[in-house]
Amino acid sequence: MAKKSKEFDNQIARNKRARFDYEIDKTFEAGLQLCGWEVKSIRAGKANLSDTYVIIRDGQGYLLNANITPLASALTHVIPDPTRTRKLLLHRKELAVIHGVLSKKGCACIPLEMYWKGPFVKIKIGLGRGKKQYDKRETIRDREWN
């Protein structure tokens, strides 16, 4: 029996549109500051990274618009917010690089995928520029050719 690839064993969610809409230059690995109900929901596979982006505010990185749907049996005493702003756990040097790139016009910071690394939830974020329409057509042509 063949073993599965480790990449797919620990993957939680992937932003499929990110590499199509953006030309990614550099990637970083960041931790996420989560609540207990969010970890339970992620283990149940209820995370979604579509239409998600990263901002730098007051020297800290934040993940905006990530949807983690709460489980029905997760909480009774707290009202969960599925799209709340979550803090990213990054080093200062990484935050400085991201802030420098985001200050340029046309650059964006996009989450690419969410995965498990041991008991921790990590997120891979990419820095890049938005693709033009002709670049997207070229990507489709290359994919279909292969």
N, C-alpha and C positions, 0 to 999 in steps of 0.2 A: 504494500500500500504506500503510495507516494505521500510525502509530507507536504502540507500547505506552506505557502510562503508566509514568513513572519509579518510582512507588511500588511497583509489582509487580516491577520489574526487580531491585531491591536487597533485597527482603524475603526473609528466611531462614525465620523461624517466627513464628506469631501465636498468642496465647492467646485463643481464641475465647470461652471461658467467662468471662473477666475482666469484660467489659462487661455481660454478662448477670447475673452474680452480684454485681457491685459498681457503685456509682454513683461514677464517677471525677470528682474535682474538679480536680486539678492533675496535669500530666505533666512529667517530666524526661527528658533524654537522658543516658545514662551509657555510658562505655566499659566493656569487660570485660577482665580480666587472664586471658589464655588461654595454654595450652601449644601447642606446634607441632602435635601430633596432633589437638587440638581444632579448630584452624583447618582442617586437612585434612578432618576429618569434617563441619564446617559447610559447606565448599565442596561436599561430596558430598550435602548436604541431610539430614544425620542429626541435626538438633537438634529438641528438643521442649520447649515451655514450659508444658505442662499441669501443674497442681498445683505451681507454682513460686511462691515468695514471696521478699521482701526483708526483711532485718533490719539493724539498726544495732548494732554491737558494738564497743566501745572506740573510738568516733569514726570508724569505717569502715563502709561499706555492703557487704553480702555477698548474693549470689544463692544461694539454697538450692534444692536438689532439681531443678535444671535438668538434663535428660537429653541429653547429647551422646554418642551411641553411637560407640565407636571403630571405625575401619576394621580389617579383618582384616590388612591389609598395612602398617598404620601404624607399629607399634612391635614390636620384638622384645626389647629390653633393659629396658623399664619396663612394669609392669602398670598399665594405665589404669583410672581410676575414673570411670564415666560420669556419676555424680551428685555429684561432689565440690563443695565450697563454693567459689564463684568470687568474687573481689573485684571490686566495682564501683568505677569511677574517676569520682568526683564531686568538685565543689568544696566547700570547707568550708561556705559559705553554704547550698548545696543540702542538705548533710548535716544542718545545723542545722534547716532547715525540715522535712525528713523526720522527724528525731528528735522535733521538737515535735509534729508531727501524730500520730506513732505513739504518743506518750505518752498521748493521749486514748483513752478507752474506745470500742471499736467501730470504730476506724480501722485501715486496712491499707494496705500498700504492695505492689502487684502488678505484675509485669512484663507489659506489653501485647504488645510485639512485638520481634523481633530482626531487624536489617537491616544491610546494608553501607553505610558512608559512606566512599567512597574505598577504601583498603585496610584500613580498620578495621571491626571488628564493634561495633556500637552496640546498646543496648537501651533501649527506651522504657518507663519505669516510671510508674505512676499511683498517686496517693494518693486514697483514697476510703473510703466506708463500705459495709458489706454491705447488700444490698437485702433487704427483707422479701418474703414470698411474694406478697402482693398487688401489690407493685411489679413482680415478675417476670411476673405474669399480665398486667399493663398493658403491659409491653414486648412480650410475645407478641402481644397484641391489636393494638397499633400496627403491628407488623411485618406481621401478616397482613392488616390493613386496607390497607396500602400495597401 
